Amino acid sequence: MTTSRFVALLVLSIAASGTAFVTHLALRFQNIAVGYKVQESRNEGQRLRERANHLRIELAARRAPQSLTDVGRSELGMVESDRVLTLVAGGQARPARLSGRPR
């Protein structure tokens, strides 16, 4: 084997080793980054599940009849239909007569 051929193969093997090492590091860093993203997604999913459970409990509490009545009276100022006073403003003093014969 000649010296120039040996040097060429040595340079080629060092370059291949360097390329393999850089590729290994790049894949390792990418794997770590993906791991962080997966953990972040898991944490977000857990937070959303807890929020959904909280909203389900709140919805069940609001669907209770007494709760609906209390919210309607206190926050919305509603009253029951039999306690409503109806006033007609600007109407005629007597209702108009119906035309035609009764059926």
C-alpha positions as CSV (number, residue, x, y, z in Angstrom):
1,M,0.0,0.0,0.0
2,T,1.4,3.3,-0.9
3,T,1.6,6.2,1.5
4,S,-0.8,8.5,-0.5
5,R,-3.4,5.7,-0.7
6,F,-3.1,5.2,3.1
7,V,-3.5,8.9,3.8
8,A,-6.5,9.1,1.5
9,L,-8.2,6.2,3.3
10,L,-7.3,7.6,6.7
11,V,-8.8,11.0,5.8
12,L,-11.9,9.3,4.4
13,S,-12.4,7.2,7.6
14,I,-11.9,10.2,9.8
15,A,-14.5,12.2,7.7
16,A,-16.9,9.3,7.9
17,S,-16.4,9.0,11.7
18,G,-16.9,12.7,12.1
19,T,-20.1,12.7,10.0
20,A,-21.5,9.7,12.0
21,F,-20.7,11.5,15.3
22,V,-22.4,14.7,14.1
23,T,-25.4,12.7,12.9
24,H,-25.6,10.9,16.2
25,L,-25.6,14.2,18.2
26,A,-28.2,15.7,15.9
27,L,-30.5,12.7,16.3
28,R,-29.9,12.7,20.1
29,F,-30.8,16.4,20.5
30,Q,-33.8,16.0,18.3
31,N,-34.9,13.0,20.4
32,I,-34.5,15.1,23.6
33,A,-36.5,18.0,22.0
34,V,-39.3,15.6,21.0
35,G,-39.3,14.2,24.6
36,Y,-39.9,17.7,26.0
37,K,-42.7,18.3,23.5
38,V,-44.3,15.0,24.4
39,Q,-44.1,15.9,28.1
40,E,-45.6,19.3,27.5
41,S,-48.4,17.8,25.5
42,R,-49.1,15.3,28.3
43,N,-49.2,18.1,30.8
44,E,-51.6,20.1,28.6
45,G,-53.8,17.1,28.2
46,Q,-53.9,16.5,31.9
47,R,-54.8,20.2,32.5
48,L,-57.6,20.0,29.9
49,R,-59.0,16.8,31.4
50,E,-59.1,18.5,34.8
51,R,-60.8,21.6,33.3
52,A,-63.3,19.4,31.5
53,N,-64.1,17.6,34.8
54,H,-64.5,20.9,36.6
55,L,-66.9,22.1,33.9
56,R,-68.9,18.9,34.1
57,I,-69.3,19.4,37.8
58,E,-70.3,23.0,37.4
59,L,-72.8,22.1,34.6
60,A,-74.4,19.5,36.8
61,A,-74.7,22.0,39.7
62,R,-76.2,24.6,37.4
63,R,-78.7,22.1,35.9
64,A,-80.2,21.5,39.4
65,P,-83.7,23.0,39.5
66,Q,-83.2,25.0,42.7
67,S,-80.0,26.4,41.3
68,L,-81.7,27.5,38.1
69,T,-84.4,29.2,40.1
70,D,-81.9,31.0,42.3
71,V,-79.8,32.2,39.3
72,G,-83.0,33.4,37.5
73,R,-84.2,35.4,40.4
74,S,-81.0,36.9,41.7
75,E,-78.9,37.5,38.6
76,L,-81.5,37.9,35.9
77,G,-84.3,39.5,37.8
78,M,-86.9,36.9,36.7
79,V,-90.2,36.1,38.4
80,E,-92.6,33.3,38.1
81,S,-95.3,33.7,35.4
82,D,-98.2,33.8,37.7
83,R,-96.7,36.8,39.6
84,V,-96.3,39.0,36.5
85,L,-98.4,42.1,36.2
86,T,-99.2,43.0,32.6
87,L,-100.1,46.6,31.8
88,V,-101.2,47.6,28.3
89,A,-100.2,51.2,27.5
90,G,-101.8,53.2,24.7
91,G,-104.6,50.8,24.1
92,Q,-108.3,51.5,23.5
93,A,-110.5,51.9,26.6
94,R,-112.9,49.2,25.3
95,P,-112.0,46.3,23.1
96,A,-113.1,46.6,19.5
97,R,-116.3,44.8,18.4
98,L,-116.0,41.7,16.4
99,S,-117.7,41.6,13.1
100,G,-119.6,38.7,11.7
101,R,-121.6,36.1,13.6
102,P,-120.3,34.0,16.4
103,R,-119.5,30.4,15.6
